[in-house]
Amino acid sequence: MEIKGSGKLLRVFIGEDDRCKGMPLFEAIVRKLREEGLAGATVIKGIQGYGASSRVIHSSRLLRLSEDLPILIEVVDTDEKIQKAIEIIEEMLQEANSGSLMTLEKVEIIRYKPDEKK
């Protein structure tokens, strides 16, 4: 499936230690989005950050035992599919009782074409 034209970029900010049904929340979200047929998702691990529920800055500095580093999940697809993803992710965030942030932006998709060799 090729996608070109107007789309949406969904960003989900969570913590590395957030869990859902026994697995890392970021992994559970990506797996669910794949099951639902979204074009793709990328997980980015931050090296430092804080959020609404954090009283300290989390950092990847050595000699720290508990990091709970920031995790960013980015998903780009059509508006319709992103709206469905928002509903799915919202349920997962509530279930995980996770402090989180979701943002949504309009994007112009220049090229999305799966690798036909795979």
Secondary structure, DSSP 4 states (H G I P E B T S, - for coil): --EEEEEEEEEEEEETT-EETTEEHHHHHHHHHHHTT-S-EEEEE-SEE--TT-SS-EE--TT-S----EEEEEEEE-HHHHHHHHHHHHHHHHHHT---EEEEEEEEEEEE---TT-
